[in-house]
Amino acid sequence: MEASTDARVQAWRGAHAAARMIGWDFSRLDGRLAAAEPDWDFDAECRAALATASRVADLGTGGGERLVSLLEALGRSVNEGLEVDATEGWAPNVAVARRNLEPHGVGVHGHDVEAGEPLPFAEGSLDLVIARHEEFDAREVARVLAPGGRFLTQQVDGREAHEFRQWFGGEPPHADVTLANTQIALQSAGLRVEAADDWTGRMEFADALAVVEYLALVPWDVPGFSVDDNIEQLQRLDGDRPIVVTQRRFRLMAVRD
């Protein structure tokens, strides 16, 4: 192996070992990852819904960074006609979310939807539930919404970045997460779907190093990925830059009548 190639492999190994998600922060890839945005503005839709809500839950808040930005942009204070709680399923992020959100008056609850845990809210107690890129149980969302309550969600389609599986092997872990399946689940839970849209776009990585770091930050995209098992493929990708994968998103708005 040439010295330059060996140096690249060492850099890939080091980057994959060092990159870990804290909160929901991709800043280490600034300037090396370019991702298109959907046709809709989900944050603007959330701000509009928050403007008239009184009891809100943000599901899968990550480190709470996005929720903080929504509240600050809104200009409404928690506990002044607005109560907000958040859930987070990844244990390391719960502490981060509490540190970021509790100064804003937001309670943070550890909640593992994959384990079948019920949402930590009383039946009919919320008038707005938000879930951005977070798995949810449609029956639980319907249970905690009051009549007239709204549910806003933007999701990553489970077939996103199919190129990763072509390059590195494996099957998509959540191929059933699609707009059609999610709409059926919400309607079956008794919610009325007011809007449903999907979108396809591009995500570009500057080089293989950026891909390796990304897969360390979101290991569920290619479970079990390792640099050493994919050196030849990474070399091929690094020789044909930028490296492009397909993004897939969908969003729904639903109401409990």
N, C-alpha and C positions, 0 to 999 in steps of 0.2 A: 504493500500500500504506500502510495506517495506520501511524503511528509505533509503536504498541504491537505490531502484528503484525510490523513490521520488527525490533523488538527481540527478539521471540521467535525469529525466523529466525536472527538473529545468535547468539543463545544456543545454538540447535540446532547451528549450524555450529561454534561454538567447542567445545561439548561433544563432538561427534563427532570433532573433530580431536585433542582432549586425552585422551580415554578410551582407555587401552591396558591389556590384561590383563598383570599381573605375578603370576606364580604362578597361583593360582586364587582371586582376591579380588574379590568383588562389594561390598565395604564402601562404596564411593562411592554405592551405591544404597540404603543403609540408610534405612528409613523411607519409601522411594518405590517399592519393589518388594516385593510379598508373594507368596510361592510356597507352595502346599500341599505336603505331604509324602506319599509313598506309604504304603500301609497297613503295610508291613513296615519294620523298622529295620535297614538294611543295615550301619550302623556296628556295631550290637550283634552282628550275625551275624559280622562280621569279627573283632571282639574275641573272641568265643567260639572261632572257628577259630584265632586267633593264640595263644590260651591253651595249646594243646597242640601247636602246630607247632614245628618246629626249623629248617627252611630255607624261606624265604619270598621271594616276589617281588611287588612292587606295580607293576602296569603302568600307565603314564601317570600318574605321581604328581603332575603339575603342579609346583607349587613345594614339594611335600612337606608342606604344612601339615596335611592330613588324616592322613597317615601318622604324623606327629609326635604328633598328638592321640590316635591309636589306641595308639601305644606307651606314651605317658605314662599313659593310662587303664588300660592293661594291667598296668603295674607290673613288667614283665619287662625285663631289661636285655639289649641286643644283645651277643652274644659270651659270654653266660652261658647256654648251651644254646639260643640263638636267633640265627640268622643271617638278616639281612634285606638285600635289595637292591631297588632301584627302577629303573624305566626311565622315560624322558620323550622324546617325539618332537619337541617344539617347542624349537628351539635356545635362544631367550632364557630359557626356563624351566629348562634344565639347570643353568645357573649358580646360579639361585635355589634349586633343589632341593638342590644340593650344599651351599650355604651353610646351609640349614635342617637337612639330614639327616646330614651327615658328623659333626657333634658328637654325634649319637646312634648312631654306629657303622654307619650305613647307606650302602652303596655306591650311587652313582648312575651309570647308563649311558645315554648317548644312544642312542635306538633309533627308527628310522623304519619303522613297520609298513607304511605306504603304499608304501614303496619295496621291500617284500618282504624286508627284512632278517630273518634268523633271530634269535630271542631269544638274548641273550648268556649262556646257561646250558647246562650239559651235559645230555645226555639222562638222564632219570630222576633229576635232582638235587634236585628241589623237592618238598616235601610240601604246599605251599599256594601258590596263585597267586590274586591279587586284581586285578580290573580294574573300576574305577568310572568309567563314562563315557569309556572308552578303547577304540578299535578294537583288535581282536586277531585273530590267525590261529589258528583252533581246532586246526589240525594242530600248530602250534608249541607251544601250551599243552599238548596231549596228549604231545608229545615230551618236554618238560622235567619233567613230573610223574612222580614215582615211583609204583609200584603202591600204591593206597590214598590217593594224593594228591588234594587237593580243589581245585576251581576255583570261586570266587565272583565273580559279576559283576552289576553293575547298569548298565543302559544307557539312553540316551535313544533312544526310538523315532524312526526317521528321518522320521516324519510329524508330529513334534511342531510346535506353533506354526504350523499351516497358515494361520492368519490372516495371518501376515507375508507369505506369498506372495500371498494375496488382495489385500492392501493395496499391496504394493510390487513385485509381479511375481516372476518366476523360478520354478524348480522345486526341490523338496526335493533337496539334493545326495546324501542317503543314504536314499532311500525304501525300500531293500531291507533296512534294519536294523530287523527286527521280531523279536518273540519266536519266532514259528514258524520263520523262517529261521535264527535263531541256534541254536535247539534242534536243528534238522536238521544244522547244521554241526558242532556238538559231538558229536552221536551218530555222524555219519559219520567223525569223527576218532577214534572208539573210546572216547569217554567216556560214562558212564552218568549221565543227568540225574535228579537226585533231587527237585528243586523247580523250578517254572517258573510265574511269575506276571506279570501286567501290570496297569497302573494308569493312570487318566486323572484329571487334576485341573486346577486353575485357577492361572494366574499373572497378577497384577494390577499394572499400572503406574500410578503416580499421575498421570502426564501424558505428553505427547509427548516432553518433554525426557528423561525416564527411558527411554523406548523408544529414542531416538537413542543415548543412552549405552550401553544394553544391546547394541545392534547393533554398536557400536564394540568392545565387549569380546568379543563372540562373532561376528565377521564372517562366519563360515561359515553362520550362520542365513539371511542374505540377502546372498550374495556380490555385491559391486559396489554395495551400497547407498550412496546419497549423499543428503544433505539437499536439495540444490538440485533433484534430480530428483523429489522427493516432497513439496514444500512444501504443495501443496493437500491432499494426503492427510493429512499431519501436522496441518494446521490442522483438518481434519474430526475426526480422532481426539482432538485436544486439546479439542474442544468437547463431547465425550461421555465424560467421565471417570467411573470409572476405566477404563483400557484393558485389556481382558481377552484373553488368549490361552490356548490349550489345551496343558497339559503331558501328555506321554505317557512312561511309564517301564516297564521290565520288568527282572526279575532272574531269574537261574538259578543253581542249585548243581549241580555235576557232580563225578563221581569217576572216577578211572582205576582200574579193577579189576585 
